[in-house]
């Protein structure tokens, strides 16, 4: 049955209601989707980059490269990857110097270039780079690095970008019926041990759509015919790849034109997004569009089931579309009321300063037996609070999903975030995050410039700003942990202030800049920018609610007597590095030479310093 104008208006009305009930979680999830390059990247001009060091070169010179090997050599100017990359960087910097307004320019950004490296040029540009270097460069190291980049790119694309699109739709579907949607839904495929199945299903879906691009006419037919694959997988993680493909095709039979017309009615939001540099997309249009598509899916799902179409038995998640009666809920969750009715466990040995730091900053000196019992009690109560929402019909009843409990990962339930962190855990996490930041930036600049650069003012393998930022949001934002939306914006403010002040201190202490955001959209004196603050906010959510609890769980498994010497040794090396770097700071190509004051130096100066 065709979907008329009145039905489409109903879709939009219900979508707006859904978005109003769950505004912040929907906006944050769509923003996260933008940042990882899962969806909306081309429409969100506030964040999306339009240039990519390697992707631009590939797309701009692709035809010439395919003509003859002589033109490949002419384009590259050399047989080595590092020199070719440096030439590409030179071209990119030349474009940056032509910007009229450096504050509102949108062609720069570490995150943008990383995302574009794996999305805009996608895997084809990376594969082209591999072939070019195998043919034109004898350097085995560069070839290995590029191969690894391809593998990582494919894995990120499949297991993060694609899978998150289905997670987003699951959250939208639950939001239609239930008052609350738990943040743990981010891990639904991992908890159900269906991550690989989801990745394979969505990868097959994407490959089929990509192949249809070879034919002008079939593309829209295939695109709309397979549009419901992420929704089907969101409802039933057990569905096999070909089952999802076939079922979507059957569901969309007679509805491809309906969905195309629905897209046309949303065209105004795309145009408004361009005019507002993507601000309206982030704050409303992106979640609104997915909410409309969710209503469309629910409508044709009902038609599929009512028509007894083959494969409709796979659409079997009843309580994703209607609430369960209270009698059955009470039978499925008998322990919720009894556990919450018991008194909350109180720490006996917390008095004075210890109590103050524990209650206001979530920090304790040591994980005593009393502290461990408190953590277990808090974890249980946190778990029961989630169960309580399900038992009262406020959120989706996971126990009635039909998914066997034996297949669910129990370890993820221990990620209780309202915990106290010991000083030992905080010290070790500081070095873990500082080390991760160093590795991240070293890899990125290797990709950009083709050679190793020891990033940071210090000489050791750590970037303290990452560790200090992590501990800052972990300690100073402890009172906001129960409210993820407030925590998100507080993280942006705190990390932005820390990054700005660090930039000022380093500049006035050494007369050099270790980074500059000139050319980034909405930057403040080149010290911080909107993109960086958004990344901080999203990373803060992951850091507080998932990553830090996981790391703390691992640390607590070891004997503290064995970990204390490790922490002391790391601190000793770090303090020595601080004093040594104060007299002999880490400077040079790719660290400080690329900036002069708050201005980017010329391309000629950059290339001369590289020599």
C-alpha positions, 0 to 999 in steps of 0.5 A: 500500500502506498504511503500518502501525504497524510501518513508522512505527516504522521511519521514526522509528527511522531518523530518530533515527539520521539526527539523531544522525549530523548533530545540529548541522547539522540543529539549526542549519538548523532554527533558521535556518529559524525565524529567517527564518520559513521553517518552525516559526515557530508552534511555537517559542515561544522565538523566535516573537512573538505580536504584530505592530505592523501585523498585530495591527491588521489582524487585530484590526480587520479585520471593522470595517474591511471594514464601512464607510469611516467605521469605517476613519476611526474606527479610524485616527483620521487619514488619515496613515500615520505617525499611524496607525502611531503609534497601533498602536505605542501599543496595542502598548506598552500591552500590553507594560506589562501584562506581569507578568514582563518577563524571560520575556515573549515579545511583543517583538523586532525580528526577531519583528516583521519576521518577523510583518510578512511571515509572520503577517499575510503579504502580505494584511495588507501589501496591505490597508495599501497600499489603506488608505493609497491611499484615506485618505492623500495622501502619495505617499511612504508609498504608494511605501514600502508598495508597495516593502515588498510587493515585498520581502516577496514576494521574501523569501517566495519566494526565501528562506523557501520555497526554504530549506524545500527546501534543508533537506529536501535536507540531511536526505536526504543525511544518511540515506546519507552521513557528512558534509553540506557547508555549501555545500548551503545554496547548492544552487539558486544554484550549479545556477542553479535558484533561480528555478525553485525559487521559482516551484515552491514559490510555486505549491505554497503558493498552491494550499494557501492557496486550499484554505483557502477550503474546509473539506474540501479543505484537508487533502486539498490540504495532504497531496496536495502535501506532497512538492513540496519533497522532489521539488524537493530531489531534482531541481532541474530539475523544472518547477512543474506537474510537481512538483505533479502528481507529488506528487499521484500519489505521495500517492494512497492515502497522505494518511491515512497521513501524517495518522496519522504527524502524529498520532503526533508530536502529543506533541512539539508539546504538549511544545514549548508546555510548554517554550516551544519549547526542545524544538522547537529542540533536537530536535523540529523536525529530528526531524519533518523527518527522519521526513517524509524517511523517509516520502518515501523510502518512497513514492518507492520505491513510485512508481518500482516502480509505474512511475507516470507522472512517476517518471522525474523521481525520478532522483537515484540516489546520493541513496539509495545509495552509489556503488561506489569504482571509479566514484568514483575515476574521477570524482575522479582529482585528489583524492589527487594534490593532497592529496599535495603539500606545503602552500604556506607563506608565505615572508615571514611571521615574528615578529609578522606570522606570529603575527597571521596564524596566530592571527587571520587578519590580514595587513598587505597582500595581497602576491603571496606572500599571493595564492599562499597564498590560491590554494593554500588555496582549492584545498586546501579545494576538494579536501578537499570533493572528497576526502570525495565521492571516498571516499564520505563525502558526496554525489558531486556530479559524479555528480548528472547536473547539467551542470558547465557550468551550475554557478556556478564563482565560489561555489567561491572562497568559501574561508573559511580565508583571511587578511584584509588591514587594508584589507579589514578597514577597508572591511568595518567600514564596509560592515557598520556602514552595513548595520546603520544602513540596516537599523535606519532601515528597520525604525523607519520601518516601525514609526513611519512617519518617518525616525529616525537610529539610533545614538549617532553622527550619521553613516550607520553603527552601529559595533556592527555593524562591530565585532561583524563584525570581532570574530568575523572576527578573534578567532574565527579558530581556530574557523572549521574547526568551525562548531558551536563557532563558532556558540556562540562568536559568541553569547558574543562578540557578547553580551558586546560588546552588553552592555558597549556598553550599559553604557558608553553608559548611564554615559557619557551617562545614557541608553539607546540600546536596551532588551530589557525585555519580550523572552524571556530578557533580561539587565537589558534589555541583551541577550536570547536572541533577539538572541544566536541571531540573532548566532549564525546571522548569524555563520555566514553572515558567516564562511562566505559574506558576508565571503569574497564581499566580500573577493573583490570588494575584491581585484578593485580596485587597492589604491592606489584603495581606500586613499584611500577608506578614509582618508576614511571613517576621517577622517569616522568619527573626527570623528563620534566626537569630535563625538558625544562632546560632542553625542550623537545623541538624541531620539524613537526613539533614546533617549527611549523608555527611562528607565534600564532601564524603558520609559517610559509610552505617554503620554510616548512620544506626547508626545515624538513630538509 
